[in-house]
Amino acid sequence: MSELTPGARAVEAFEIEDVFLIASECRVVRDLNPQAPLLEFGWGFNSNIEPEVIVQERGDSEGANSFFVLRYYVTVEVRILKPEIREAKQEAFTDDNSLAYVRLVVATDYRGPNDLVRDPEVVGAFSRNAYFHAWPYLREEVHAMCSRLRVPRITLPMMKPNQVGTPKLLSVQESGKAD
């Protein structure tokens, strides 16, 4: 019988406790005209799992029902380029060229045994799961934030296993109408 890998041990032992928004930052250019048609625009995103993780002991005041929680932080940044920026190249994604900017940080909490939530190999191997658990929340919040900013609504792509890490997508989208 082979011993389980650190990631398999975590998957077997951890239970998702919570996923929630920790921080948000957004901005749009001050001279935005939400009525002007924006038929073509460039956009890009960058996402990552932050290197900081925390462990908390939770439970009642007597400690009789205590348990341990491991928290990861997943960040996404999205930039929508001004319409006059025609090529969505990496060097174009600056503050001066941005029509709008959204940055979000989501926390994912997992309940687990004390020895595993403090094991660096287990924590590192399981971080990939935190990315997948946070992604739907980040996608929804980016979409909603774009709507609130009155810029075209961006739908981040579905997260695939080979994209875990820091994907950077640059694209030019065409819209049938201004949103």
C-alpha positions in Angstrom: 0.0 0.0 0.0 1.5 3.4 -1.0 1.4 6.4 1.2 -0.9 9.3 0.0 0.7 12.4 -1.5 0.4 15.6 0.5 -2.3 16.9 -1.8 -4.3 13.6 -1.5 -4.0 13.8 2.3 -5.4 17.3 2.2 -8.2 16.5 -0.1 -9.2 13.6 2.1 -9.0 15.6 5.4 -10.0 19.2 4.5 -13.6 20.5 4.3 -14.5 23.8 2.8 -15.6 26.2 5.5 -16.2 29.5 3.6 -15.4 31.5 0.5 -15.8 35.3 0.8 -14.6 38.6 -0.5 -11.7 40.2 1.4 -10.9 43.2 -0.7 -12.1 45.0 -3.8 -10.8 47.9 -5.7 -12.2 49.4 -8.9 -12.0 52.5 -11.0 -13.2 53.8 -14.3 -12.0 56.9 -16.2 -13.8 60.1 -15.0 -14.9 61.1 -18.4 -16.6 57.8 -19.2 -19.8 58.2 -21.3 -21.8 55.1 -20.6 -24.1 56.0 -23.6 -21.3 56.0 -26.1 -21.1 52.8 -28.1 -18.1 50.7 -27.2 -18.1 48.1 -30.0 -14.5 46.9 -29.7 -12.3 46.9 -26.7 -9.2 45.1 -25.4 -9.1 43.5 -22.0 -6.8 41.2 -19.9 -6.6 39.6 -16.5 -4.0 38.3 -14.2 -4.8 36.0 -11.3 -2.8 34.2 -8.6 -2.8 32.5 -5.2 -1.1 34.8 -2.7 1.8 33.3 -0.9 0.4 34.2 2.5 -1.8 31.7 4.2 -3.1 31.8 7.8 -4.2 29.2 10.3 -6.8 30.0 12.9 -8.0 27.9 15.8 -11.8 28.4 16.2 -14.4 27.1 18.6 -16.1 27.8 21.9 -14.5 29.8 24.7 -13.7 26.6 26.7 -11.9 25.0 23.7 -14.0 21.9 23.9 -15.2 22.2 20.3 -12.2 23.7 18.8 -11.1 23.1 15.2 -8.5 24.5 12.8 -9.0 26.6 9.7 -6.5 27.2 6.9 -7.1 30.3 4.8 -5.8 31.0 1.2 -6.1 34.3 -0.7 -6.8 34.3 -4.4 -6.5 37.6 -6.4 -7.7 38.6 -9.8 -7.0 41.9 -11.6 -8.8 42.9 -14.8 -8.1 45.8 -17.1 -10.3 47.1 -19.9 -8.5 49.2 -22.4 -9.6 52.6 -23.8 -11.2 52.2 -27.2 -8.4 54.0 -29.0 -5.9 51.3 -27.8 -6.2 48.9 -30.7 -3.6 46.2 -29.9 -4.0 44.2 -26.7 -0.3 43.7 -26.1 1.1 43.3 -22.6 2.8 46.7 -22.7 -0.6 48.4 -23.4 -2.0 47.4 -20.0 -1.1 50.5 -18.0 -3.1 52.9 -15.9 -2.9 55.5 -18.6 -4.4 53.2 -21.2 -7.1 51.7 -18.9 -10.8 52.5 -19.3 -11.5 50.5 -16.2 -9.7 48.4 -13.6 -11.0 45.8 -11.1 -9.0 44.0 -8.4 -10.5 41.5 -6.1 -9.2 39.2 -3.3 -11.2 36.3 -2.2 -10.5 34.2 0.9 -11.1 30.4 0.9 -11.2 28.8 4.4 -10.8 25.0 5.0 -11.4 23.1 8.2 -8.8 20.5 8.8 -6.7 18.7 11.5 -4.0 20.8 13.2 -1.1 18.7 11.9 -2.2 19.1 8.2 -3.0 22.8 8.2 0.5 23.4 9.5 2.3 21.1 7.1 4.0 23.2 4.3 3.9 20.4 1.8 0.1 19.8 2.3 -0.6 23.5 2.3 1.3 24.0 -0.9 -0.2 21.0 -2.7 -3.8 22.0 -1.7 -3.5 25.6 -2.8 -4.5 24.5 -6.3 -8.0 23.5 -4.9 -8.4 27.0 -3.3 -7.9 28.5 -6.8 -10.7 26.4 -8.2 -13.0 27.0 -5.3 -12.5 30.8 -5.5 -12.8 31.1 -9.3 -16.6 31.1 -9.7 -16.9 33.8 -7.0 -14.2 35.9 -8.8 -15.9 35.5 -12.2 -19.3 36.6 -10.8 -17.9 39.6 -9.0 -15.8 40.8 -12.0 -19.0 40.6 -14.1 -21.1 42.5 -11.6 -18.4 45.1 -10.9 -18.1 45.9 -14.7 -21.9 46.4 -14.8 -21.7 48.8 -11.8 -18.9 50.7 -13.5 -21.0 51.0 -16.7 -18.3 49.3 -18.9 -18.8 46.2 -21.0 -19.4 43.2 -18.7 -16.4 40.8 -18.7 -16.9 37.1 -18.2 -13.6 35.5 -17.2 -13.1 32.2 -18.9 -13.7 28.9 -17.1 -10.8 27.8 -15.1 -9.1 24.7 -16.4 -6.5 22.6 -14.7 -3.6 23.7 -16.9 -4.4 27.3 -16.2 -3.7 27.2 -12.4 -0.9 29.6 -11.6 -0.9 33.1 -13.1 -2.8 33.1 -16.4 -2.8 36.2 -18.5 -5.3 36.5 -21.3 -5.3 39.4 -23.6 -8.2 39.7 -26.0 -10.1 42.0 -28.1 -13.9 41.6 -27.9 -16.5 42.8 -30.2 -19.9 43.7 -28.8 -23.1 43.8 -30.8 -24.2 46.8 -28.8 -22.9 49.0 -26.0 -23.8 47.5 -22.6 
